[in-house]
Amino acid sequence: MIPAPFDYIAPSTVAEAVSALEEAGEDAKVLAGGQSLLPVLRMRMADPGVVVDLGGVTALRGVREEGGSLVIGSMTTHHDVMRDPLVHHHAKLLAQTARTVADPQVRHRGTFGGALVHADPAGDLAAPTLALDAEMVLAGPSGARVVRASEFFVDYFTTALDPAEVLVEVRFPMFTGWSAHYEKFNRVAQAWSVVGVAAAVRVEAGAIAEARVGLTNMGSTPVRALAVEQALLGRPATPEAIRHAARHATEGTSPVSDAGADIDYREHLAQVLTGRAVTAAAGV
C-alpha cells in the first residue's frame, strides 16, 4: 500500500527537530532509520500529518567516550554499533546484541536510538541497554533531561519520551574487561526474538564477581533479571552454578501467550537461554 499524504520535514539540528515536533504536536512521527515506521505507514496503521526525518541531524551519529561514559548517538546504525572498537572495548554486550538484529540490510539502515524508542518488547537492544544501567539523554522544548533506562521503557511500544522530545544519545557506564553474550530464540532467521537473554559478567579468580542480565520479550518492557544476578554473585564460574542461578530467570517477569509461544514455553526458554548466555559470557 501507499502511505497517506503527510508533510515531510528534514531538520539539520536537534533544535530544529524539537521545534518541528512541538509545532506539529501529537500529529507528528519521527523517522530515524525507518525500519519500523515505514512498514506501519505503508499499511496505514499510522496516519501522521507530519513526518520529521532525523537523517540529516549529523550530531546524533557516532560513538565516543565522554566523562567516564560510553556515549552512543541515537542515529548510530546497528552496523556501526556492532563494529565500533569503543563499544567492543567498553560494552561488548551491545556489540554482541547488535550483531543479532534482523539482517545486514536492516542493520545498515536501522538505528540504535530508533529501536529503543520503538520499544517493541521483542526488540533485542532494549534488554542490554537496561542491564548495563544506561541513561537516555532527551532534548525537548524545555531543554535536555536524563532518564534512566529502568524508567524509560514504560509499556508496549511506549517510552518516557514526550511528543516534542528527541532521544539525543544513550550513555553507558564503562564495562571494560567484562565478557558478554546475547542468546536468543527465534523460529526463523532474522525474526523477532521469542525470548532473548543479554548477559555480561566479570570473572575474578574463577568466580563471578559481578553480573548483569536482561531479558527480551518476557513482559511488556525489557526485564532486569535481578534474582539471577544475585544468585550468580560470588559463585564459582561453573556450568552447575550457572544453571542453578538461571532457575531464577522467570522471577519478576510477566510473559504472555501469543502466536510465537505460550507462557510456559517462554518461561522455559528464559531459564535455558539465561544459562546458555551466562555460560558463554563466563567462557565455561
Number of C-alpha atoms within 10 A of each C-alpha: 8 9 16 13 11 13 11 14 17 16 18 15 15 21 16 16 23 22 17 19 25 18 12 19 14 14 15 22 21 22 19 25 25 19 17 15 17 14 15 14 18 14 13 14 11 15 18 19 16 21 20 21 19 24 16 15 17 14 15 20 21 17 21 14 15 9 7 10 16 21 24 25 23 27 27 24 25 29 22 19 26 22 14 16 14 20 26 18 17 21 25 24 29 27 27 22 26 22 17 22 21 18 13 14 10 17 22 14 17 23 24 28 28 22 23 26 21 17 24 23 28 23 23 31 29 31 30 31 26 26 24 25 15 22 21 26 19 19 22 22 13 9 10 13 12 15 16 17 24 17 12 21 26 16 15 15 14 17 17 17 18 13 17 22 23 24 24 20 25 25 25 22 16 18 21 14 13 19 23 28 26 32 25 22 17 13 10 8 10 13 15 22 23 24 28 30 35 34 34 29 28 21 21 12 8 13 16 21 16 17 27 24 28 28 33 29 27 27 17 21 29 33 28 27 26 18 17 26 22 15 17 25 17 15 17 17 24 15 17 12 16 24 18 14 22 25 19 19 29 22 14 14 19 15 21 17 11 9 7 15 15 13 15 12 14 23 22 15 22 29 20 17 24 34 26 23 24 32 22 19 22 25 15 11
